[in-house]
Structures are given as C-alpha cells and as structure tokens.
C-alpha cells in the first residue's frame, strides 16, 4: 500500500538554478527508500520538502491519501535523523531518547516504558544513564536513532546519518540500521551520496542528478542494469565508451568493433557502451575472434578477492577485475576476451 506520494515537486533557490525539477515518487508503507546522488543533485532539498522544512515552488506531497504540502513540519508526525545526531550534551542517554516523548505530552510511565523499549532495540540498555559525551560515535548514532523512533513516526527521514563515522564503523552500522528499521516496520527515506551505503540499506534506490531522477530500482537491478551513463559512472563503473552502430549487433568504438547482445538501433546511430569490470578473460597471445582485444597492462592494484588491472587498448584506458593468481606486470602485452553479456548499450 502506498504511504507517501510526491507529485511533480519543484524548488529553485535562484532563478537560474533549479534544485529539484518536477520529481514524482511513490513510497510504499514499510519501504526503505534511499535518495542517492552526488552533492548538489537535489536529494537533501527533496527530503526537506517531504519534511515540510522547505516549501516547494510547485507540486504536492500526499500522506496516506491526504495532501500535506502546507502542513507544518511538527504536525506531520515524521521523525528526523541528521549526520551530526543533534544530541543534547547536557542530558544522558535516557533523557535524550525521552525528549521527543515529553514534547508530545506522554506520561512519565509511558515515557519510561517506551525509552526502555527503544534502548533495548538499539542495544544500549546498559548505557541509559551514561552522558552522551562519553559515548563512541556509533553509540551516539544509535541514541539518535532511538530518539527518532521513540514517538512512533509515520515516516522516518535520515539525512546522511552515517556520514560522520569512519569507514569501518559505517560498514558495521549499515547492517544494524537496516535490521532495526525492518524490525519496527517503519517507512524510511534515507539520503546518502555513498552507493555502498544505499545498496546495504535500501529496498529501492532513487538515483538523482541535476534535480531529476535518473533511475529508480532495487539495489540488485541498479547494479545489474544502470539505466544511463551517469548512473553507471556514479556507481563507479570505469569502462564507459562512445560508439557508433556499424551493423546489427556490432558497435564501432575506439577499442575496436564490439559484438553486443542488445538490440542495436539503425546503422550510424551514436550509442554509449558499458564494459562491466568482470566481463573479461585473458587469452593466449595471438588469439583472435569476436571481442578479442590486444591490450597492454598499465597498472595493477591488489584488492583482496580480486586484482584491479588497468589496460591500454588502442589508446583507451580500460579497467577490469581479475581473480588473484594471474602473473601480470606493468607493460605486459595481453589478449582480452570480452563477454558479450557483459556489455551494456544505451
């Protein structure tokens, strides 16, 4: 069932700069949506319009079939969690989590029961009386999450909530955060610029660029089939090539003619190709045939489970991921076989 509907939201802060341009989106009850994109793409502005903190120039926001575009933020029943956590340094853990409940007029008994429940949820029961200044970054993040969830928000909005934490801690908390959100069955809108974070937490990812939506997909769909060259590059794919259709199923590129499985448009049409990093196999010197390329190794980077290898192919730099064990060195000539199913066409 759809809980939140966004219809053609638009916001400009300057006449020549549109932060959000006609964005429409539906979010199901209990769904975790991630707004993903680079700085300045409009994701935080969109989040703030949903929250009521920014008034849209046009468009509307609907919650459970009721329009809330003009409803004040504190009357929407939404929870917010920010990158800096915004905890009260003069209050202990229990008091920080209780604050929102006090503002909502809960009784002392109700507050005690709910705070105890929330601290158990985020595994902080033993730290209830600890000053927040004495907590680690990860513990502070969980206090902020407990405080956001305590009033039972109809929608939880999270703006880069892990952004202030180091990479190791972020990796651990990603899984915890998703499990907690699923356990309480809260609908969540999560803003991040980190694709790894979005993949780990989201049910669906909304990739934004220049104030518009580039693609909406599950993490698995997004990785397997990025819808545009921008999405592919933002996800970290390196091998994005311009080409021209030379024949049915064949595209001429700077690295040579490549055979693809996609249906190709008419001959002469300009297209863009993505060569997936796992789509290559090394061949014996002198090998030839469809999608066999002569290349020279230019750099290697050991990444544990794979080796990232950069090649020069007819003057174009390409990067592929190979299993450890290949005895390659910089400057070595090789032959590469590209699997046609690993080539995507736009």
C-alpha angles and dihedrals in degrees: 000000000000113000103172128032124187115195120197097317113191130180132173124182093185129026093247097039121069110191095187121018118198098315118181124184141158122211122195123223110272093015124135110217122188121204103209130185147103124292111290096023093118101253097123092043089053091050091050091051090053088050093049093241091116122039112224121233088224140350131058144255121218127192119194091338095312123107111237101171092119097034114117115251096246091052096055096077093229128145123223132201122183137195093253092048090224093225122169106251093201093056129073125236095271093049093048092054091044095052098087092045090054089052089052091053099248116166121253091252093049091048093050092050095045095046090049089051093049095047089052089050092056094037096246101117093121092052099054094117096038118116109246090231088066094056128098120245092259092050091050089051091054092048089053090049092049090050091050093049098042098085090052096244119209088222130015119210120196121189111197090318094173097040096103095052128090119257097256093051092044091054091054096043095049091071093041092051094051092047092051094048091049092047094056091039092226122162108238139190110199125191120204141146091206114094092196089058092047092049091051098047111027133088087196131010125215109202112204131195128174093351094308136096114256097181142349115203146129114273090255093050092045094054094043097046117017105193099218139021089251092058091048093050093045091052088056101258108151106188104077111147135183115229147164126229106252098176139340105309094000127103124190112221139165089267095050139275111324126199113220135189095219119098105259126218121236121310113279095031115137112236139170124232133202117205105201114228093237094049099093138088127187115244134197116274110270094029116144140176139093114349094359109139132191108228143168123221110240104170142359131204121187110221101175105249092035142014118239106220125189118206135189109224112183090326096314120113114230129178125207134173117234131183114259115263101062109124099225130153135187111275094024116137114228142168119237127200113204116206109229091221088060093060117087123194132207 
